[in-house]
Amino acid sequence: MKRGFYLIPVLVGVAVMTEGVKIEKDLKYDRHTLEDAYTYKTTERAFQWEKIAGKIDSLITFENAAKEFAALSNYKNRNGVAPLADSASRDAYRAIQDKYGVKRDQSIPLYCPGNLEIPERYERDGALVSVIKDTADYLMVESPLFSGQWLVPAKYAERLGGVDFRKLIFVDRTNQNIATLEQGDSTWLVRSMNPATTGVQRPPFKRETPLGIYVIRTKLRSMAYLRDGGKGLGGHAPWASRFTGGAYIHGVPTAYPKTVQYEFSWSLGTVPSSHMCVRNATSHAQFVYDWAPVGEALVIVFD
């Protein structure tokens, strides 16, 4: 990423330039497109371009200082359940979490240098970090979201080298929308602007989509999911791109035993209601699936 200028689109598509990052619209996907600002019932909603530009600027600073990147990895605890963190407690789901609210399940332990006995905190599967140095057993990493240098057992990190993240997916939990941006020669180009449905915090089965910066990890043409409680097949969701734990960007789900594929749901872009995933119109989920490379595109979830 390289620094540029800051372009704020307004309602009629005209732009105002200030210092920072330059953003302009050049849609590659133009179905179900939302306006810059719009109304949901009695609520005014918008794409938060200034906040998005600020996040891009911070990400550029982080990337310019980094020599190598990694995606933290512990999907389904495949690399081992993280050790109990300092000041761990239980959340509303009776799941163990650290003092920062990150749950232990599918997490990665972060240790303070000089103390490899107890993790100071956890970080989520799929989270982006920069690699400062390594030993045979540990990586020293930095996060783009919180300060400090942290030691991570090497088995919990997938090293990505010096990849240039030119494709970014912004999921806005407050406004229930999603925007995809791609770095051009001198600007960041908006490729799509669509409604989305994020997760809701509703024990015992539903969780909100977690804030953070994640690397696209895997893709499934059709993602099967279980009924609440894990008792049998609940249905499937098309064009699924996983970014953290069991959270995917995917199309409109179909409940088992139906097999028909739906393009759009009335609930998209209204209120959070999914289990943790980010629901999209099915054709937009396919666009993301085809457009965002595994290991090279980022998902930024924000409020």
Buried (B, 14 or more C-beta within 10 A) or exposed (E): BEEBBBBBBEEEEEBEEEEBBBBBBEEEBEEBBBEBEBEBEEEEBBBBBEBBBBBBBBBBEBBEEBEBBBBBBBBEEEBEEBBEBBEBEEBEBEBBBBEEEBBBBBBBBBBBEEEBEBBBBBBBBBBBBBBBEBEEEBBBBBBBBEEEBBBBBBBBBBEBEEBEBBBBBBBBBEBBBBBBBBBEEEBBBBBBBBBBBBBBEBEEEBBBBBBBBBBBBBBBEBBEBEEEEEEEEBBBBBBBBBBBBBBBBBBBBBEBEEEEBEEBBEBBBEEBBBBBBBBBBBBBBBBBBEBBEEBBBBBBBBE
